[in-house]
């Protein structure tokens, strides 16, 4: 009989490399942690086709799966954009869909959604404060946001002993039901 799910709500995910993902409508920022899960660093910015529903065959989803394999990642955290009040809108729905597609592609590696309120704002501010010009910010802001998402998740997991955010499973189609009147 298998033991408890290490990525479940009552247990912190196993130690190892984690990937952080900041999903935008045009770009996806990716960050990676060290093997001890202490420090997040930027990896790359992936291009997306704007306003498309993500699919397993998309170039950016395949690239994330390749990065998981390359780094031997034990898990992926995807930023969940909520409003300041904590409500979820269309951007959160898109992030949930994206995370589900990624989860289906990299299973059994876990995927978790973590609150990312203000990470893009903080990333822009940090880049500006470090002297990165406005035009150059666009190229790296998604990576910087992914670093903030991942670092927050790592710190939360370490300080609470519980996994950050919520576990994502692969999205499945709803079964079709026959019309009762037919």
N, C-alpha and C positions, 0 to 999 in steps of 0.2 A: 504494500500500500504506500503511495507516495506521501511525502511529508507536506507541510503547509506550503502554500504558494509564497515564495520569498518576495514577490512583488505585490502581494495583497495588502490590504489596508492596515493589518496589524503588525507587519514586519517590514523593516527597511530593506530596499533592494540590495542585492549582493554587491560587494565592493568591486570596483573595476572601472574601466573607461566608460564614460557617458558622453553622448552627443547631445548638443542643444540645438534647437531649430527655431528660427524666427520666420514665420510664413507671411509673406506679403503677396499682393496680387501680381507683382512683376518680378520680384526677386525673393530668394530664400537664403537667409543667413545661416551659417553652420559654425558651431564651435565644438570643441572637444575638451574633455578633462584629462588630467594625468591619470595613470593607473590607480593611484590611491584615492582618487575622487576628491581632491582638495582644490585644484586650481583649474579654471576654465580659460582656454585660449582660442582665438579665432582660427578658422580653417579656410573657409572660402564662401563666396557668394555665388549662388546658382541662379540662372535665369529661368523664369517661368513664362509660359504663354499666358498673357493677361486674360482674366475672366473666364477661365476654363475650369471645368470640374476635374479634379485630379484623378489620375488613373495609374495603375501599376506600371504601365509602359511609358509614362512620362519621363523625359530625360532627367528632371530634377529628382523625382522619386527614385529612379534607378541609381542616381548619383549618391543619394543618401544611403541606400542599401549597400552600395559599394564602399562608402566611407565606414559604415558599421562593420563590414567584413574586414576592411583594411586595418582599422584600429582595434579590432576585436572587442567592440563595444558590447557591454552587457545590457545597455538600455539607452533610450532616447527620450528626451523631454522636449515637448513642443509647446511654445508659448500660446496661451489662450487669452486673446484680447477682450477684456471686460471693460465696461465703463467705470468711472470712478465710484458709482453707486453699487457696482458689482453685477449689474445686469449684463446680459449677453445679447448681442445684436447679430447682424449678418456677418461681420468679420469673425466673430466667435464660431458661428455655424461653419464658415469656410475652414477655419482652423481645425474644428472637430472632424470634418470630412477628410481633410488632408491627413490628420493624425491616424485616422482609421485606415486609409489607403496605405500609409507607411507601415502601420502595424501588420497589415496583411502581407506586405512584401518582406518583412524582416522577422516574422514569427519564427522561433519562439522568443526572440529578443523582445523585452517589454517596451511599451511606449506609454508615457504619462503626459497629461496636459497640466501645465502649471500656469497660474495667473501671471500675466505679463504687463499689468497696468503700468503705464509710463516708461516702459523700457526703451522705446524708440526716442522719447523725449530725453531721457537720461543719456542715451547713447549719443544723440546729437550734441548735448551739452558737454559731455566728456570729450568728444572729438574737437569741438570748438575750443574748449579750455586747453586742449593739448596742442593747439595750433594747426589743426587740419582745416584747410580752406573749404568753403561751402561746396564747391564743385567736386572736390575729392571726397567729401563726406558721403555723397551718394553711393560711391563704390564700396565703402566699408561700413556704413551705418548698420546694415542688416547683420553683418558679422558681429559688430559691437553689441547690438541688441541680443543676438544669440548668446554671446558671452555673458551678458547680464542675466538672461533667463536661466542659463545653465548654472552660473555661479550662485544665484539665489536658490535654485533647487538643491545644489550640493550642500550649501550652508544649512538649509532647512532640514534636509535629511540627517546631516551630522548633528545638529543641535537638538532635534526632537527624537531621533532614533526611528522615525517613521518616514515612509516614502512621501515625497512631495506630490501635491496635486492628486489627480485621479487617473486610474489605470484605464487605458484605451484598448478595446478589442477590435478586431477587424469588423468593418461594417458589412453587414449581410443584407441582401435584398429581402424584403418582406415577402412571405409566401403569398401567391395568388390564391384568392378564394373565389369560388364560383358564386355567381349572383343567385341569391336564394329564390328569386322569382323565375329563374330559367327552368 
